[in-house]
Amino acid sequence: MHPMLNIAVKAARRAGSIINRAALDRTKLEIHSKRANDFVTQVDRAAEAAIIDIIRQAYPDHAILGEESGELPAKSAAKAEYRWIIDPLDGTTNFIHGFPQYCVSIGLERRGMVEHGVIYDPAKNELFTASKGGGAFLDDRRIRVTKCVNLKDALVGTGFPFKELTRLDLYCRQLKEIMQTSSGVRRAGAAALDLAYVAAGRLDAFWEMGLSPWDMAAGALMVQEAGGLVGDLAGDAGWLERGDITAATPQVYPQLLAALK
């Protein structure tokens, strides 16, 4: 395992232990609203602080982008070559309600390209990892996207655009089309984990609008390293900046894009 990926795994597991301890008594959660339908707890902040502490100890000259902390420049004056992209608890609303579908997501970007990714599901103790050119893994087992070739046979994951309700009408049209042309649609509420599930063959495709870089960075790399395709709603690059993402098996991908149009 690459040393930087090893640090990401260490950080994700540390955050996961914080999340699991807090899950034992959710009555103590301090819940704050960042905006409509978007919540943060002291667990999110504690998990992110633990991740940042481990990264800073190992790589003080790396920059960090965290969901709760924002942009943190490298400690040196020079522009950082590497940037860590962190979501300490993707699926906070699920966590608050005790719905066991949430994860820690950590991606490492080098010169604008994501090279390593970790997604850790503390509720199920499942660790997804990927390195550019090195494949994707669930624990120690190599994972691949499914061999699904037709959208009509595909199980498709999605996420509601709860942060961009102005696009809800567009999304509803997309959802109607995918429901009519696929085998089924699932919305579990943690985009990073949905992408990991595409990589692991539990879903055949996924799409969502209005995401942030920390929702997508690690998971998208996993899909690519597992043999899948990733792009925005038109199939182009730039999804990390736009926040709209599609992912699927190579054969299903063009059919997914056509249906979403």
Residue pairs with C-beta under 8 A, 6 or more apart in sequence:
1 9
1 129
2 116
2 131
2 134
4 59
4 82
4 108
4 115
4 116
5 108
5 116
5 118
5 129
5 131
7 54
7 55
7 58
7 59
8 84
8 106
8 108
8 116
8 117
8 118
8 129
9 118
9 120
9 127
9 129
10 54
11 50
11 51
11 54
11 55
11 106
11 118
12 51
12 104
12 106
12 118
12 119
12 120
12 127
13 120
13 127
14 50
14 51
14 54
15 47
15 48
15 50
15 51
15 88
15 89
15 104
15 120
15 122
16 47
16 104
16 120
16 122
17 122
18 43
18 46
18 47
18 50
19 43
19 47
19 89
19 95
19 102
19 104
19 122
20 122
20 123
22 28
22 29
22 41
22 43
23 95
23 98
23 122
23 123
26 96
26 98
29 41
29 42
29 43
29 96
30 41
30 42
31 39
31 40
31 41
31 96
32 39
32 40
32 41
33 39
33 40
34 40
35 163
36 162
36 165
37 93
37 162
37 163
38 162
38 163
39 92
39 93
39 96
40 68
40 92
41 89
41 92
41 95
41 96
43 89
43 95
44 67
44 68
44 88
44 89
44 92
45 68
45 88
47 88
47 89
47 104
48 66
48 67
48 68
48 69
48 86
48 88
50 88
51 66
51 86
51 88
51 104
51 106
52 64
52 66
52 69
52 72
52 86
55 62
55 64
55 84
56 64
56 75
59 82
60 74
60 75
60 76
61 74
61 75
61 76
61 78
61 80
61 82
62 74
62 80
62 81
62 82
62 83
62 84
63 71
63 72
63 73
63 74
63 80
63 82
63 83
63 84
64 71
64 72
64 83
64 84
64 86
65 71
65 72
65 83
65 84
65 85
65 86
65 213
65 214
66 72
66 86
66 87
66 88
66 214
67 86
67 87
67 88
67 212
67 214
68 88
73 80
74 80
81 110
81 111
82 108
82 109
82 110
83 108
83 109
84 106
84 107
84 108
84 109
85 106
85 107
85 108
85 109
85 114
85 213
85 214
85 217
85 218
86 105
86 106
86 107
86 214
87 104
87 105
87 106
87 192
87 212
87 214
87 215
88 104
89 95
89 102
89 103
89 104
90 102
90 103
90 104
90 105
90 190
90 191
90 192
90 193
90 214
90 215
91 99
91 101
91 102
91 103
91 188
91 189
91 190
91 193
92 102
93 189
94 100
94 101
94 102
94 188
94 189
94 190
95 102
99 189
100 123
100 124
101 123
101 188
101 189
101 190
101 193
102 121
102 122
102 123
102 189
102 190
102 193
103 119
103 120
103 121
103 122
103 190
103 192
103 193
103 196
104 118
104 119
104 120
104 122
105 117
105 118
105 119
105 192
105 214
105 215
105 217
105 218
105 219
106 117
106 118
106 119
106 218
107 114
107 116
107 117
107 118
107 213
107 214
107 217
107 218
107 221
108 114
108 115
108 116
108 117
109 115
109 217
113 132
114 132
114 217
114 218
114 220
114 221
114 240
115 131
115 132
115 221
116 129
116 130
116 131
116 132
116 221
117 128
117 129
117 130
117 131
117 217
117 218
117 219
117 220
117 221
117 222
118 127
118 128
118 129
118 218
119 127
119 128
119 129
119 192
119 193
119 195
119 196
119 218
119 219
119 222
120 126
120 127
120 128
121 127
121 128
121 193
121 196
126 138
126 139
127 138
127 139
128 136
128 137
128 138
128 143
128 196
128 199
128 200
128 218
128 222
129 136
129 137
129 222
130 136
130 137
130 199
130 218
130 221
130 222
130 224
130 225
130 226
131 225
132 221
132 225
133 225
134 225
135 142
135 225
135 226
136 142
136 143
136 144
136 199
136 200
136 221
136 222
136 223
136 225
136 226
137 143
138 200
143 199
143 200
143 201
143 222
143 226
144 199
144 201
144 226
144 227
145 198
145 199
145 201
145 204
145 223
145 226
145 227
145 228
145 248
145 249
145 250
146 201
146 204
146 249
147 249
148 154
148 204
148 249
148 251
148 252
149 249
149 251
149 252
150 251
150 252
150 255
151 181
151 182
151 205
151 252
151 255
151 256
151 259
152 181
152 182
152 183
153 183
153 204
154 182
154 183
154 204
154 205
154 248
154 249
154 252
154 256
155 182
155 183
155 184
155 185
155 186
155 203
155 204
155 205
156 178
156 182
156 183
156 184
156 185
156 186
156 203
156 204
156 205
156 206
156 207
156 256
157 185
157 186
157 187
157 188
157 194
157 197
157 198
157 203
157 205
157 206
157 207
158 175
158 178
158 185
158 186
158 187
158 194
158 206
158 207
158 208
159 187
159 189
159 191
159 194
159 208
159 211
160 168
160 171
160 187
161 167
161 168
161 171
161 208
161 209
161 210
162 210
163 210
164 209
164 210
167 209
167 210
170 209
171 209
174 207
174 259
174 260
175 185
177 259
177 260
178 185
178 207
178 256
178 259
178 260
179 185
181 255
181 259
182 205
182 259
186 203
188 194
191 206
191 208
191 211
191 215
191 216
191 219
191 245
192 214
192 215
192 216
192 218
192 219
193 219
194 203
194 206
194 208
194 219
195 206
195 216
195 218
195 219
195 220
195 222
195 223
195 245
195 247
196 219
196 222
197 203
197 206
198 204
198 205
198 206
198 219
198 223
198 226
198 228
198 247
198 248
199 219
199 222
199 223
199 225
199 226
199 228
200 226
201 226
204 248
204 249
204 252
205 246
205 247
205 248
205 249
205 252
205 253
205 256
206 245
206 246
206 247
206 248
207 233
207 245
207 246
207 247
207 256
207 260
208 244
208 245
209 233
209 243
209 244
210 243
210 244
211 243
211 244
211 245
212 243
213 240
213 241
216 239
216 240
216 243
216 245
217 240
219 247
220 230
220 239
220 240
220 245
220 247
223 229
223 230
223 247
224 230
227 249
227 250
228 247
228 248
228 249
228 250
228 253
229 235
229 247
229 248
229 249
229 250
229 253
230 239
230 245
230 246
230 247
231 237
231 239
231 245
231 246
231 253
231 257
232 238
232 239
232 242
232 244
232 245
232 246
233 244
233 246
233 257
233 260
233 261
234 257
235 246
235 253
235 254
235 257
239 245
239 246
246 253
246 256
246 257
246 260
247 253
248 256
